[in-house]
Amino acid sequence: MVIGVPKEVKDHETRVGLVPSGVAALREAGHVVIVESGAGSGSSITDDEYNAAGAAIAASAGEVWSKSDMVVKVKEPQPSEYGQLRPGLILFTYLHLAPLRELTDRLLEARVAGIAYETIVEDDGSLPLLTPMSEVAGRMSVQVGAQYLEAPSGGRGVLLGGVPGVAPANVVILGGGVVGTNAAKIAHGMGAHVSIIDKNLPRLRQLDDIFNGQVVTLASNQYTVHESLKLADLVIGAVLIPGASAPKLVRRHTLASMKRGAVLVDVAIDQGGCFETSHPTTHTDPIYFVDGVLHYCVSNMPAAVPHTSTFGLTNATFPYVLQLANRGLENAIAEWPSLRAGLNTLEGEVTHPGVADSQDRALRTVRA
């Protein structure tokens, strides 16, 4: 199989879908790898390193897309890449299709086999390809929030950990999964007063044990969310329904009761966001205000730390890349249920229930 790795084109997206060790392993398995020149530069990986591992270096993205049986990326295709989509192509990347109807239309029209990192599910219910970037985004969310709480950045002028005699910031985390847990670790470590809100009571018990009772755990309901946000200096949106649009836990009217200069960081923005007032932003233009509340809704947060993120991501994705290359699409999804769960589009049809439900489309069920 010919595997292609184009350079990412999303704003400030400096991660890359494959590292030299993966190229070498694919070459040893008898496959061909084409990497666009400069694809790894943002992650401190040179063309020479790819070439030494056995990759062919392509001068343009078009050459990579046109010659590849499977394209391995990091982020969903951007409008400038839509023309590269074609029948029979396997696209393996984060797709986050639920809120992206236009991209879904393009994948269906082009009859692309779209496999989304974020919907691959193992037997134990874990999301192995979403987890590493959720860890990064969760930890980053508090760093980012602390920065934007500073007055020159537009925030209230609050130090996250406070000082002796002055109370620390109140951090409210909506969701106790991977993002929320990692956000809580950093916020608690920086000395903030941390509350985690989740609807899953067994998970709240686990979190209480993990943090030895040093963070507040609250059962999620509309009243609890509303009251908690009144006191919040920093709110982290960390809710997830795999493959589907995120629920809107914070409504517009709630912002009126929040502190002026409070900060919202919506990590769920890839799936549409969990604040009603959220819309995607970029690393170039990351924030905006609604009713005096600062919103940070960058949809590729881990791209700000590309070296860490690229290696963390490819450690997780590579076994699936190799399986697809060795077995081919049909055999791989038949033999590996977790990979089959990652399939979002196939032969012009939607194959993931979360995407179908979010966009009110017909669902094709793919069986072994």
N, C-alpha and C positions, 0 to 999 in steps of 0.2 A: 504494500500500500504506500502511496505517496502522502506524507503528512506535511501540511504547510503551517507556518507560524508567521503571520503578518505583524507588522508594527501596529500597536493600538493607536487609534485616532481620537478617542474620546478626550475631552478637555483634561489636561494634566494627567492622563492615564499612562503611567510609566512602568507598569508591570508587564510581564511577558508570559505567554502561555506554556513555554517549554524552556528548560535550562540545558546546558551542554551535557550533563550526565544523562538526561533523558534522551537526547539526540544519540549519544553513544549506545545506549541500550536498544533503541529502535533500530539503529544500524546493525547491531549484532544479531537482531532478530530477522534481518533481511529486508528491512523497509528503507525507503528513501525519505529524507527530511529536507525541506526547503525553508529557509529562514530569510525573511526580508532584511536587507542591510539596515542596521541600526535598531532592530527590533528590541534588543536587549540592553541598549545603551542606558536607558533610564534606570535599569536595575543593576548597573555597573557590570554588565556582561558584554564583551566585545565580539565583533564579527570573527576575529581571529580565534577566539575560544570556541565559537560554534563550528568554525571551519575545521579546527583541530579535532573536534568530536565527530566529524564526518558529515556535517550539514553542507548542502549547497547554498550559497549566499545569492539571493535574488536582488536585482537592482530596484524592483518595484513591487508594490502590493499586488498589482494586477497579475504579475507573473506567478506569485505565490498562489493566489486564488484560482487562477485558471489551470494550473498544473496539478493541483492537489485533489486527492480523493477525500481527505478529511482535513479540515482547518481547525486548529486548536488555538483558541483565543483566551482572553480574560473577560472582556466586557461584550455586551450585546452589540451587534452591528449598528453602526451609525448610518444616517441617511447617505453619506458619501460612499458607503460600502454596499448599499442595496443593489447596485448594478452588478456586483460580483456574485450574487446569489444565483444558483442554477440547479436544475433537476439533478438528483443523484448525489449532491454534495452532502457530506456529513459535517455538521457544525457542532463543535464541542466547546462550550463556554458558559459563562453566566448569561442567562437570557432575561429572567424577571419579566416574563411576558404578560402577566395578569393585567397590569395597568397600561400596557403598550400595544394598543390595538393595531396601529399602523404597521409596526414591525411584524406583528403576527400575520397581518394580511400579506406582507411581502414574503415571509417565509412560506406561507401556504401557496401563494401564486407561483413561487419558484420551485415548489415541491422539494424543499430542503428537509433533510432529516435533522431536526434541531434537538440536541441533547443538552439539557440545562444542568450545570453543576448543582444548583441550589435545590433541585427536586430529586436527586439521587438519594435513596433511602435504604439503609441497611435493615436486616431482619429485626434488630433491636429498636428500630425507630429512629436511630441517629441519622444525622445529615452530614456525612463525612467530608463532603467538598464545600459545604457552607461553613462548617465549624471553624476552620483556621482563619477565614476572613472575618467571621463573627467575633472571634477572639481579638483580632486586631482592631476591628471597629469598636468593640465594646471598650477596650482600653483607651483607644484614641478619643472616644466620645467625652471622656472626663478631662483629658488633656485639653481638647478643643474648648469644652465648656468653661474650664478654668481660665483659659486665655480670653474668651469673650465676656467673662464676668468682669474683667478689668475695664475701668472707665475709658481708657483711650480706644478700646475695641468696641465700645458702645454699651457695655454692661453696667451693672449696679455699683461696681467698684468694691466687690466683695472678694476677700481672700478665702479660697476654698476651705483651708484648715483653720481659719481664724488665728488668733494669738491669745496668750494668757490674758484673761479679763474681757475678751471679745469673742462672742459665740462664732462657731464655724458656720459655713454655708449649709443650707438644707438642700440635699440632693434627692430627688424623687425619680425612681427608675420604674418605668412601666414595662413589666415583663421580666420573669426570672429565669429565662433560658440562658444560652451561651453568651449572648451580648450582655444581658442584664447582669449575669454573674461576674463577668469580667469587668464591667463598668463599676460594679459594687466593690470589687477588690481594689481598684485604683482609687476610687473616691474615699473608701474607708481608710486606705493606706495614707491618703493625703490629709486625713483628719476631719473630713466632712461628717455631718450628721446624715446618715443614709437610710432611706426607706425604699423597700422593694414591694411593688404591688403586682399581684398575679392572681388569676382565678383558680389555679391548681393548688389545692390545699396540701397534698402530699409534697409538692415541690417547695412550698413555703416552709414546711417542716424540715426538708433537706437543707434549705438555705439557712434556716435558724441554726442547724447543727454546724454547717460549714463555717459560719461566721461567729459561732459560739455566743449567739444572742446579742452580738454587738451591732447588728443592723436591725431596723424595724421591718417586720414583714406584715403586710396587710392584704386581706382578701379583697379582690377587685370587685367594685360595683361603682355605679355612677356617682353616688354620694361621696364615697371614699376618695375617688380620683379628684373630684371637684374640691373637696376640703383640703386634700394634701397639696394641691397646686396653689392654693392661696398662700401657703407658707414657703413654697419652693423658690430657691434661687436658681437652681439648675434642674431641668427635667430631661431625662434620657428616654426617648421612645425606642423600646426594644422588643416590640411584640412581633410575632411571626405565626402565620398560617402557611405552611409550605406550599409554594406554587400559586397561592391565592392572594387577592388584595388584602392588605392589612386593614383591620377594623379601625374606625375613627373613634378612638377613645377620648379624645379631647376636642370638644366642640368650640366654635368661635366665641360663644358667649362666656365660656370659662375664662378666656384671656382677660376679660374686663375685671375679674376679681384677683388677678395675679399682680405681683410687684412690678412696677415699671423698671425695665432693665434686666428682668429675669431672662434666662437663656433656655431655649428649647433646642435640643439636638435630636433630630429624627433619624435614627439609624434605620428605621423601617421604610425609608423613602424609596428604596429600590422596588418595594412592593406597593407603592402608592402613598405610603406614609400613614402614621397613626394619629396625627393632628389634622383636624379639618382644614386648618390654615396652611398646611404644608404644600409646597411645590418644589420640584427638584432644582437644586442650584449646583454650581460648579466650584472647583478650587479657585478659578479666576474671579468669580463673583459669588462668594459662599453664603452671604447672609442677607436678610431683609427683616423689616420690623412690621408687626401687626399689633395695633393697640399698645404700642410701647414695649412689646415683648420681642426679643431678638430670636430669630429663627435661623438655625444652621441645618441645611437639608442637602448636603453634598452626597450625590448618589454613588460615588466611588471613593469613599473615605480612605481605604487602605492604600490607595495610590500615592498618598502623601509619604508613605514609608515603603517604597517599592522594593528595596533589597530584602527586607524582612518579609514583606508580603508575597513576593514572587516565590521565594524558596519555601515559605510556609504553604502556599497554595499548591505548587507543583509537587511537593512531597505527597500531597493527598490525591492529586488528579492523575499522576502518571500511571499507576496500576490500571486505571480505567482506559487511558489512552492506549496502553500496550494491549489490553484485552480487545479493544475495538480493532486495532491494527492486525493483531494475530488471527482473530476469529471472523472479522468482517461484521458489519452491522447486524445482519439477520441472525447469525449464530450467536453473537455476543448478547443481544437483548433476549434471545430465547433461553440462553443458558444462565444468565446472570440477572435475577429479579431486581436487584438494586439498580442496575443500569437501565433496565426496562422502565423502572419508575422515573428515570431521568428524561425519558423521551417525551418531548412536548409537541413536536410536529412530525408528520410522516406522510409523504405522498399527497400533500395538499389537504391534510386533515389534522385537527387538534387531537392529541392523544393523552393530554393530562387533564384530569377532572378539575383541578383548581383553575386552570386557564379557561377551560370551557365554561365553568360556572361564572367566573368573573366577567367574561365577555359575551355570555349568553350564546354560545356556539354549540354545535353538535359535537359529541365526543365519540371518537373511535377507540375502542378498547383493543389493545394489542396484547395477545396472549402468547404464552410460550409455545 
